[in-house]
Amino acid sequence: MALIAQDAVDLLLSAEIRRVRVCGADRCALRFLDRSPARNRRWCAMSRCVNRTKVRLHQARVRQSGPTTDN
C-alpha cells in the first residue's frame, strides 16, 4: 500500500498529472495515465473497455438496421 501511495504522490507532483484521463467507456470510470505519443487515448485498456465498447456499438448498429435477408 505504501508503494501505491508513493506512486500517487510522485504523479501528483509531476508534470504528467496533465496526462491522467478518465476512461471513455460508458460503464467504466477508471483513471489512467495516457502515455500514447499523440496523447489521445480514450480507454483504459484494449481488452477491457475498447472491445466491450466495439461490441455494444456493433450490436446497436445491427438492431438499428433491422434483420437482413439473403435471397
N, CA, C and O atoms as CSV, one atom per row, in Angstrom:
chain,resi,resn,atom,element,x,y,z
A,1,MET,N,N,0.820,-1.173,0.000
A,1,MET,CA,C,0.000,0.000,0.000
A,1,MET,C,C,0.878,1.255,0.000
A,1,MET,O,O,0.529,2.262,-0.616
A,2,ALA,N,N,1.976,1.189,0.670
A,2,ALA,CA,C,2.872,2.338,0.734
A,2,ALA,C,C,3.442,2.668,-0.643
A,2,ALA,O,O,3.632,3.840,-0.967
A,3,LEU,N,N,3.717,1.645,-1.456
A,3,LEU,CA,C,4.242,1.887,-2.804
A,3,LEU,C,C,3.204,2.596,-3.677
A,3,LEU,O,O,3.551,3.484,-4.456
A,4,ILE,N,N,1.952,2.211,-3.551
A,4,ILE,CA,C,0.878,2.857,-4.316
A,4,ILE,C,C,0.745,4.313,-3.892
A,4,ILE,O,O,0.601,5.201,-4.732
A,5,ALA,N,N,0.793,4.551,-2.599
A,5,ALA,CA,C,0.703,5.916,-2.095
A,5,ALA,C,C,1.878,6.754,-2.588
A,5,ALA,O,O,1.699,7.912,-2.966
A,6,GLN,N,N,3.056,6.188,-2.586
A,6,GLN,CA,C,4.239,6.919,-3.060
A,6,GLN,C,C,4.117,7.229,-4.550
A,6,GLN,O,O,4.445,8.334,-4.981
A,7,ASP,N,N,3.647,6.257,-5.339
A,7,ASP,CA,C,3.438,6.492,-6.772
A,7,ASP,C,C,2.416,7.601,-6.996
A,7,ASP,O,O,2.600,8.442,-7.877
A,8,ALA,N,N,1.356,7.613,-6.221
A,8,ALA,CA,C,0.318,8.652,-6.343
A,8,ALA,C,C,0.899,10.025,-6.031
A,8,ALA,O,O,0.629,10.987,-6.749
A,9,VAL,N,N,1.678,10.125,-4.987
A,9,VAL,CA,C,2.299,11.403,-4.622
A,9,VAL,C,C,3.260,11.846,-5.718
A,9,VAL,O,O,3.272,13.017,-6.099
A,10,ASP,N,N,4.068,10.915,-6.227
A,10,ASP,CA,C,5.002,11.255,-7.304
A,10,ASP,C,C,4.258,11.769,-8.535
A,10,ASP,O,O,4.690,12.732,-9.168
A,11,LEU,N,N,3.146,11.130,-8.870
A,11,LEU,CA,C,2.358,11.545,-10.028
A,11,LEU,C,C,1.753,12.927,-9.811
A,11,LEU,O,O,1.792,13.773,-10.705
A,12,LEU,N,N,1.198,13.156,-8.632
A,12,LEU,CA,C,0.575,14.450,-8.344
A,12,LEU,C,C,1.566,15.597,-8.412
A,12,LEU,O,O,1.198,16.721,-8.752
A,13,LEU,N,N,2.804,15.322,-8.093
A,13,LEU,CA,C,3.829,16.367,-8.084
A,13,LEU,C,C,4.563,16.501,-9.407
A,13,LEU,O,O,5.421,17.370,-9.554
A,14,SER,N,N,4.235,15.647,-10.371
A,14,SER,CA,C,4.945,15.679,-11.648
A,14,SER,C,C,4.128,16.402,-12.714
A,14,SER,O,O,2.948,16.696,-12.524
A,15,ALA,N,N,4.777,16.678,-13.826
A,15,ALA,CA,C,4.093,17.317,-14.957
A,15,ALA,C,C,3.149,16.340,-15.659
A,15,ALA,O,O,2.269,16.760,-16.410
A,16,GLU,N,N,3.326,15.055,-15.422
A,16,GLU,CA,C,2.477,14.053,-16.070
A,16,GLU,C,C,1.043,14.055,-15.549
A,16,GLU,O,O,0.189,13.376,-16.119
A,17,ILE,N,N,0.764,14.779,-14.508
A,17,ILE,CA,C,-0.583,14.820,-13.951
A,17,ILE,C,C,-1.579,15.295,-15.012
A,17,ILE,O,O,-2.755,14.935,-14.962
A,18,ARG,N,N,-1.117,16.097,-15.964
A,18,ARG,CA,C,-1.988,16.578,-17.045
A,18,ARG,C,C,-2.359,15.475,-18.024
A,18,ARG,O,O,-3.264,15.646,-18.841
A,19,ARG,N,N,-1.662,14.340,-17.945
A,19,ARG,CA,C,-1.939,13.228,-18.858
A,19,ARG,C,C,-2.850,12.167,-18.241
A,19,ARG,O,O,-3.097,11.130,-18.857
A,20,VAL,N,N,-3.343,12.414,-17.051
A,20,VAL,CA,C,-4.284,11.483,-16.425
A,20,VAL,C,C,-5.643,11.681,-17.083
A,20,VAL,O,O,-6.145,12.801,-17.185
A,21,ARG,N,N,-6.228,10.568,-17.526
A,21,ARG,CA,C,-7.518,10.600,-18.212
A,21,ARG,C,C,-8.515,9.707,-17.486
A,21,ARG,O,O,-8.132,8.840,-16.700
A,22,VAL,N,N,-9.803,9.931,-17.759
A,22,VAL,CA,C,-10.870,9.060,-17.286
A,22,VAL,C,C,-11.301,8.232,-18.484
A,22,VAL,O,O,-11.483,8.767,-19.578
A,23,CYS,N,N,-11.462,6.948,-18.290
A,23,CYS,CA,C,-11.838,6.049,-19.373
A,23,CYS,C,C,-13.128,6.529,-20.035
A,23,CYS,O,O,-14.063,6.949,-19.353
A,24,GLY,N,N,-13.173,6.464,-21.365
A,24,GLY,CA,C,-14.314,6.935,-22.130
A,24,GLY,C,C,-15.441,5.928,-22.276
A,24,GLY,O,O,-16.456,6.239,-22.899
A,25,ALA,N,N,-15.296,4.741,-21.727
A,25,ALA,CA,C,-16.352,3.737,-21.829
A,25,ALA,C,C,-17.518,4.116,-20.921
A,25,ALA,O,O,-17.334,4.733,-19.873
A,26,ASP,N,N,-18.721,3.733,-21.345
A,26,ASP,CA,C,-19.935,4.083,-20.599
A,26,ASP,C,C,-19.931,3.574,-19.164
A,26,ASP,O,O,-20.360,4.277,-18.250
A,27,ARG,N,N,-19.457,2.379,-18.973
A,27,ARG,CA,C,-19.568,1.736,-17.657
A,27,ARG,C,C,-18.240,1.633,-16.916
A,27,ARG,O,O,-18.062,0.758,-16.069
A,28,CYS,N,N,-17.327,2.513,-17.230
A,28,CYS,CA,C,-16.012,2.471,-16.591
A,28,CYS,C,C,-15.623,3.889,-16.170
A,28,CYS,O,O,-15.825,4.843,-16.922
A,29,ALA,N,N,-15.084,4.016,-15.005
A,29,ALA,CA,C,-14.634,5.324,-14.533
A,29,ALA,C,C,-13.181,5.263,-14.071
A,29,ALA,O,O,-12.741,6.088,-13.271
A,30,LEU,N,N,-12.442,4.284,-14.577
A,30,LEU,CA,C,-11.042,4.164,-14.191
A,30,LEU,C,C,-10.234,5.340,-14.714
A,30,LEU,O,O,-10.508,5.875,-15.789
A,31,ARG,N,N,-9.255,5.722,-13.952
A,31,ARG,CA,C,-8.306,6.750,-14.376
A,31,ARG,C,C,-7.058,6.034,-14.864
A,31,ARG,O,O,-6.672,4.994,-14.331
A,32,PHE,N,N,-6.430,6.609,-15.890
A,32,PHE,CA,C,-5.193,6.021,-16.407
A,32,PHE,C,C,-4.279,7.139,-16.874
A,32,PHE,O,O,-4.718,8.262,-17.122
A,33,LEU,N,N,-3.016,6.815,-16.987
A,33,LEU,CA,C,-2.023,7.772,-17.448
A,33,LEU,C,C,-1.823,7.554,-18.944
A,33,LEU,O,O,-1.357,6.493,-19.359
A,34,ASP,N,N,-2.165,8.534,-19.740
A,34,ASP,CA,C,-2.076,8.437,-21.191
A,34,ASP,C,C,-0.635,8.685,-21.627
A,34,ASP,O,O,-0.161,9.821,-21.629
A,35,ARG,N,N,0.042,7.624,-21.988
A,35,ARG,CA,C,1.424,7.742,-22.447
A,35,ARG,C,C,1.528,7.533,-23.950
A,35,ARG,O,O,2.617,7.286,-24.468
A,36,SER,N,N,0.410,7.628,-24.650
A,36,SER,CA,C,0.440,7.469,-26.104
A,36,SER,C,C,1.166,8.663,-26.722
A,36,SER,O,O,1.111,9.768,-26.181
A,37,PRO,N,N,1.842,8.450,-27.848
A,37,PRO,CA,C,2.588,9.548,-28.472
A,37,PRO,C,C,1.704,10.751,-28.817
A,37,PRO,O,O,2.132,11.896,-28.673
A,38,ALA,N,N,0.482,10.496,-29.269
A,38,ALA,CA,C,-0.406,11.597,-29.661
A,38,ALA,C,C,-1.203,12.151,-28.476
A,38,ALA,O,O,-1.893,13.164,-28.600
A,39,ARG,N,N,-1.102,11.493,-27.355
A,39,ARG,CA,C,-1.829,11.887,-26.137
A,39,ARG,C,C,-3.337,11.971,-26.367
A,39,ARG,O,O,-3.998,12.912,-25.927
A,40,ASN,N,N,-3.865,10.965,-27.066
A,40,ASN,CA,C,-5.295,10.980,-27.373
A,40,ASN,C,C,-5.990,9.653,-27.046
A,40,ASN,O,O,-7.033,9.334,-27.618
A,41,ARG,N,N,-5.421,8.910,-26.152
A,41,ARG,CA,C,-6.024,7.630,-25.762
A,41,ARG,C,C,-7.341,7.875,-25.039
A,41,ARG,O,O,-7.435,8.782,-24.212
A,42,ARG,N,N,-8.376,7.059,-25.349
A,42,ARG,CA,C,-9.705,7.288,-24.778
A,42,ARG,C,C,-10.110,6.252,-23.744
A,42,ARG,O,O,-10.934,6.533,-22.874
A,43,TRP,N,N,-9.540,5.063,-23.829
A,43,TRP,CA,C,-9.970,3.981,-22.951
A,43,TRP,C,C,-8.820,3.477,-22.095
A,43,TRP,O,O,-7.651,3.610,-22.457
A,44,CYS,N,N,-9.172,2.893,-20.951
A,44,CYS,CA,C,-8.150,2.436,-20.006
A,44,CYS,C,C,-7.385,1.226,-20.529
A,44,CYS,O,O,-6.173,1.131,-20.335
A,45,ALA,N,N,-8.081,0.296,-21.191
A,45,ALA,CA,C,-7.407,-0.909,-21.674
A,45,ALA,C,C,-8.133,-1.481,-22.886
A,45,ALA,O,O,-9.363,-1.494,-22.932
A,46,MET,N,N,-7.377,-1.946,-23.852
A,46,MET,CA,C,-7.954,-2.517,-25.063
A,46,MET,C,C,-8.825,-3.716,-24.744
A,46,MET,O,O,-9.958,-3.802,-25.217
A,47,SER,N,N,-8.315,-4.634,-23.954
A,47,SER,CA,C,-9.060,-5.866,-23.676
A,47,SER,C,C,-10.268,-5.626,-22.794
A,47,SER,O,O,-11.215,-6.412,-22.823
A,48,ARG,N,N,-10.255,-4.587,-22.032
A,48,ARG,CA,C,-11.355,-4.331,-21.108
A,48,ARG,C,C,-12.434,-3.462,-21.745
A,48,ARG,O,O,-13.553,-3.934,-21.947
A,49,CYS,N,N,-12.144,-2.259,-22.053
A,49,CYS,CA,C,-13.174,-1.300,-22.453
A,49,CYS,C,C,-13.325,-1.123,-23.961
A,49,CYS,O,O,-14.447,-0.971,-24.443
A,50,VAL,N,N,-12.248,-1.137,-24.704
A,50,VAL,CA,C,-12.356,-0.924,-26.143
A,50,VAL,C,C,-13.162,-2.038,-26.781
A,50,VAL,O,O,-14.086,-1.770,-27.549
A,51,ASN,N,N,-12.829,-3.278,-26.477
A,51,ASN,CA,C,-13.548,-4.394,-27.087
A,51,ASN,C,C,-15.014,-4.398,-26.679
A,51,ASN,O,O,-15.878,-4.652,-27.518
A,52,ARG,N,N,-15.315,-4.130,-25.433
A,52,ARG,CA,C,-16.708,-4.085,-24.982
A,52,ARG,C,C,-17.464,-2.958,-25.680
A,52,ARG,O,O,-18.614,-3.139,-26.081
A,53,THR,N,N,-16.832,-1.806,-25.828
A,53,THR,CA,C,-17.474,-0.677,-26.495
A,53,THR,C,C,-17.737,-1.009,-27.958
A,53,THR,O,O,-18.810,-0.699,-28.476
A,54,LYS,N,N,-16.770,-1.637,-28.634
A,54,LYS,CA,C,-16.958,-2.008,-30.038
A,54,LYS,C,C,-18.113,-2.989,-30.201
A,54,LYS,O,O,-18.903,-2.868,-31.137
A,55,VAL,N,N,-18.213,-3.949,-29.305
A,55,VAL,CA,C,-19.305,-4.922,-29.373
A,55,VAL,C,C,-20.645,-4.220,-29.180
A,55,VAL,O,O,-21.588,-4.479,-29.928
A,56,ARG,N,N,-20.745,-3.333,-28.187
A,56,ARG,CA,C,-22.010,-2.606,-27.942
A,56,ARG,C,C,-22.403,-1.761,-29.145
A,56,ARG,O,O,-23.574,-1.740,-29.524
A,57,LEU,N,N,-21.442,-1.060,-29.757
A,57,LEU,CA,C,-21.736,-0.227,-30.917
A,57,LEU,C,C,-22.173,-1.084,-32.110
A,57,LEU,O,O,-23.097,-0.716,-32.835
A,58,HIS,N,N,-21.513,-2.213,-32.309
A,58,HIS,CA,C,-21.882,-3.126,-33.391
A,58,HIS,C,C,-23.298,-3.655,-33.182
A,58,HIS,O,O,-24.100,-3.671,-34.116
A,59,GLN,N,N,-23.605,-4.084,-31.976
A,59,GLN,CA,C,-24.945,-4.601,-31.690
A,59,GLN,C,C,-26.003,-3.519,-31.885
A,59,GLN,O,O,-27.100,-3.813,-32.360
A,60,ALA,N,N,-25.699,-2.297,-31.535
A,60,ALA,CA,C,-26.652,-1.195,-31.726
A,60,ALA,C,C,-26.890,-0.948,-33.208
A,60,ALA,O,O,-28.023,-0.696,-33.618
A,61,ARG,N,N,-25.826,-1.016,-34.025
A,61,ARG,CA,C,-25.990,-0.830,-35.470
A,61,ARG,C,C,-26.841,-1.942,-36.069
A,61,ARG,O,O,-27.699,-1.690,-36.915
A,62,VAL,N,N,-26.599,-3.175,-35.627
A,62,VAL,CA,C,-27.366,-4.310,-36.133
A,62,VAL,C,C,-28.836,-4.151,-35.763
A,62,VAL,O,O,-29.709,-4.380,-36.601
A,63,ARG,N,N,-29.117,-3.772,-34.553
A,63,ARG,CA,C,-30.507,-3.572,-34.124
A,63,ARG,C,C,-31.175,-2.450,-34.911
A,63,ARG,O,O,-32.354,-2.547,-35.251
A,64,GLN,N,N,-30.429,-1.388,-35.201
A,64,GLN,CA,C,-30.965,-0.244,-35.923
A,64,GLN,C,C,-31.295,-0.587,-37.373
A,64,GLN,O,O,-32.313,-0.147,-37.907
A,65,SER,N,N,-30.432,-1.371,-37.998
A,65,SER,CA,C,-30.635,-1.677,-39.415
A,65,SER,C,C,-31.711,-2.734,-39.621
A,65,SER,O,O,-32.220,-2.888,-40.731
A,66,GLY,N,N,-32.054,-3.447,-38.590
A,66,GLY,CA,C,-33.109,-4.463,-38.683
A,66,GLY,C,C,-32.555,-5.753,-39.260
A,66,GLY,O,O,-31.375,-5.839,-39.601
A,67,PRO,N,N,-33.421,-6.756,-39.365
A,67,PRO,CA,C,-32.969,-8.056,-39.877
A,67,PRO,C,C,-32.697,-7.983,-41.390
A,67,PRO,O,O,-33.373,-7.265,-42.125
A,68,THR,N,N,-31.716,-8.726,-41.816
A,68,THR,CA,C,-31.397,-8.787,-43.238
A,68,THR,C,C,-31.780,-10.146,-43.774
A,68,THR,O,O,-31.762,-11.140,-43.047
A,69,THR,N,N,-32.123,-10.188,-45.038
A,69,THR,CA,C,-32.477,-11.472,-45.666
A,69,THR,C,C,-31.565,-11.706,-46.843
A,69,THR,O,O,-31.302,-10.788,-47.620
A,70,ASP,N,N,-31.096,-12.882,-46.981
A,70,ASP,CA,C,-30.244,-13.275,-48.107
A,70,ASP,C,C,-31.101,-14.067,-49.079
A,70,ASP,O,O,-31.637,-15.115,-48.720
A,71,ASN,N,N,-31.237,-13.576,-50.315
A,71,ASN,CA,C,-32.023,-14.285,-51.360
A,71,ASN,C,C,-31.130,-14.814,-52.421
A,71,ASN,O,O,-31.603,-15.434,-53.374
